[in-house]
Amino acid sequence: MALMGETDRARTAAQINRDNLTACSFSKVDVRAAVDATDQWIEDNTASWNSSLPTGFRTTASAAQKAWLFAYVLMRRIGRLRAEEDG
């Protein structure tokens, strides 16, 4: 997957600012810079992460499915993904 464009990065930062319900001392500019850095980190490390995936998944999943996997695991780790099995 390619780096996000300017609009996607701006909209991502805006949504983070809307969704953040925790008191913080960082600014909107800081959030945008963090979005940019994270997007770049993902781009720079995709090959390494991809090579760590099990062969069956790595060789058959699309780039979008791999990104979806990454997002779901991260969302679950931070408590933002509920599964039907959670009750």
C-alpha positions as CSV (number, residue, x, y, z in Angstrom):
1,M,0.0,0.0,0.0
2,A,1.2,3.5,-0.7
3,L,1.6,6.4,1.6
4,M,-1.6,8.3,2.4
5,G,-2.2,11.5,0.5
6,E,-2.5,14.9,2.1
7,T,-6.3,14.7,2.4
8,D,-6.3,11.3,4.0
9,R,-3.6,12.3,6.5
10,A,-5.5,15.5,7.4
11,R,-8.7,13.6,7.8
12,T,-7.0,10.9,9.9
13,A,-5.6,13.6,12.2
14,A,-8.9,15.3,12.5
15,Q,-10.7,12.0,13.4
16,I,-8.0,11.3,16.1
17,N,-8.6,14.7,17.5
18,R,-12.4,14.1,17.6
19,D,-12.1,10.6,19.1
20,N,-9.5,11.4,21.8
21,L,-11.5,11.6,25.0
22,T,-8.4,11.6,27.3
23,A,-6.8,14.8,28.6
24,C,-3.7,15.5,26.7
25,S,-1.1,18.2,26.3
26,F,-0.3,17.7,22.6
27,S,-1.6,20.0,19.9
28,K,-3.4,19.3,16.7
29,V,-0.1,20.1,14.9
30,D,1.5,17.4,17.0
31,V,-1.2,14.9,16.1
32,R,-0.7,15.6,12.4
33,A,3.0,15.2,12.6
34,A,2.4,11.9,14.4
35,V,0.1,10.7,11.7
36,D,2.7,11.6,9.1
37,A,5.4,9.8,11.0
38,T,3.3,6.7,11.5
39,D,2.2,6.6,7.9
40,Q,5.9,6.8,6.9
41,W,6.9,4.1,9.4
42,I,4.3,1.7,8.1
43,E,5.6,2.3,4.5
44,D,9.2,1.8,5.6
45,N,8.5,-1.4,7.6
46,T,5.9,-3.1,5.5
47,A,8.3,-5.6,3.9
48,S,9.7,-6.6,7.2
49,W,6.3,-7.1,8.7
50,N,5.0,-8.9,5.6
51,S,7.9,-11.4,5.8
52,S,6.9,-12.3,9.4
53,L,3.4,-13.3,8.4
54,P,2.7,-17.1,8.0
55,T,3.3,-18.2,4.4
56,G,-0.3,-19.2,3.8
57,F,-1.6,-15.8,4.7
58,R,1.3,-13.8,3.2
59,T,1.1,-15.4,-0.2
60,T,-2.7,-15.3,-0.6
61,A,-3.9,-12.2,1.2
62,S,-4.2,-8.9,-0.6
63,A,-2.4,-5.8,0.6
64,A,-5.8,-4.4,1.8
65,Q,-6.4,-7.7,3.8
66,K,-3.0,-7.4,5.4
67,A,-3.6,-3.8,6.3
68,W,-7.0,-4.8,7.8
69,L,-5.3,-7.5,9.9
70,F,-2.7,-5.0,11.2
71,A,-5.5,-2.5,12.0
72,Y,-7.6,-5.1,13.8
73,V,-4.8,-6.4,15.9
74,L,-3.8,-2.8,16.9
75,M,-7.4,-1.8,17.6
76,R,-7.8,-4.9,19.8
77,R,-4.6,-4.2,21.7
78,I,-5.8,-0.7,22.6
79,G,-9.3,-1.8,23.6
80,R,-11.1,-0.3,20.5
81,L,-12.2,-3.6,18.9
82,R,-14.9,-5.7,20.4
83,A,-15.5,-9.2,19.0
84,E,-18.9,-10.9,19.0
85,E,-17.4,-13.5,21.3
86,D,-16.8,-10.9,24.0
87,G,-20.5,-11.0,24.9
